[in-house]
Amino acid sequence: MELLSVNLGRAKAVDYSDAQGGVTGIDKRPVNRPVRVFAPGPRGVGASGVEGDDVCDLRHHGGDHQAVYAYAREDLDAWSKELGRELPNGSFGENLTTYGIDVNDARIGERWRIGRDVVLEVASGRIPCRTFAAWLDQKGWVRRFTQAAVPGAYFRVIEPGEVKPGDAVEVLERPDHEVSVAFWFRAFTTERALLPRTLAAGDALEQEAHETVRKYLAQHGS
């Protein structure tokens, strides 16, 4: 299990971003050097937790619970075959491209050590947005990505430090509940009857998600 690449994106003006100023940092490219990873601060204030990476729409992206985004090379390869196009590392706007570990099977609250110092905790899956669809230039991409339910994972930073290409990835703690990244994603998108079961993730489930489940229970019961 290893980190294939660390990918950074700088803000660029585009005609499809909802961010103020019409910019996005989704075009992320691999860098061949150590990169500092840190907790960026709360949503709306903190941006990316990866130094040198730009998050432009702070209303919906960035902050401590979306500090780092990881996607597996194996899943990129599957999409590349399906779409009939090359997808280099960073193509999905991920900060970390991994190999040898099933990102979507990781449990909410699972902790990974990357390299010597950095410890990350799985926080949620990635919900696709209009910017992602326009960036890939694939018709019906949001629906297609959602139906596939291989969203990749957002992480919060537990222990900061530096990561670099080639670093080993080690699973330090794996909760025994059923709420994987893929399960979480299905619950919050296409299979909302699963929402109450996501509470098994406890405090590792971010407060906004708890509120969504509370509203669902108030409307539909348990």
SULHU-V361462 format. One line per field, one symbol per residue. phi: phi as a letter, one per 20 degrees, with the letter a starting at -180 (. if undefined). burial: 1 if it has 16 or more other ideal C-beta (glycine too) atoms within 10 Angstrom, else 0. A space follows every 10 residues. Layout:
phi = ???
burial = ???
//
This chain:
phi = .befbddccd gcfceceefg nmdbdffdcf cdafcfcbee ofgncfdfed fndddddffc cnngecfcdc cefffffffg ffembfcfgn femefcddbn ceffefefnf ddddmedfcd cfdaeeefcf ffffffldfm fgfffffflc emceceeecf rdcbgnffdc eebcgeeeef gffgfffece cfffggffff fmffefgffg ffffffffed me
burial = 0011111110 1001001010 0001111100 1000101111 0010011111 0011111100 1111111111 1110110010 0000001011 1111111100 1011011111 1111100111 1111110110 1111110000 1001100011 1111111001 1110101010 0000101011 1111111110 0001110101 1001110010 0110010000 00
//
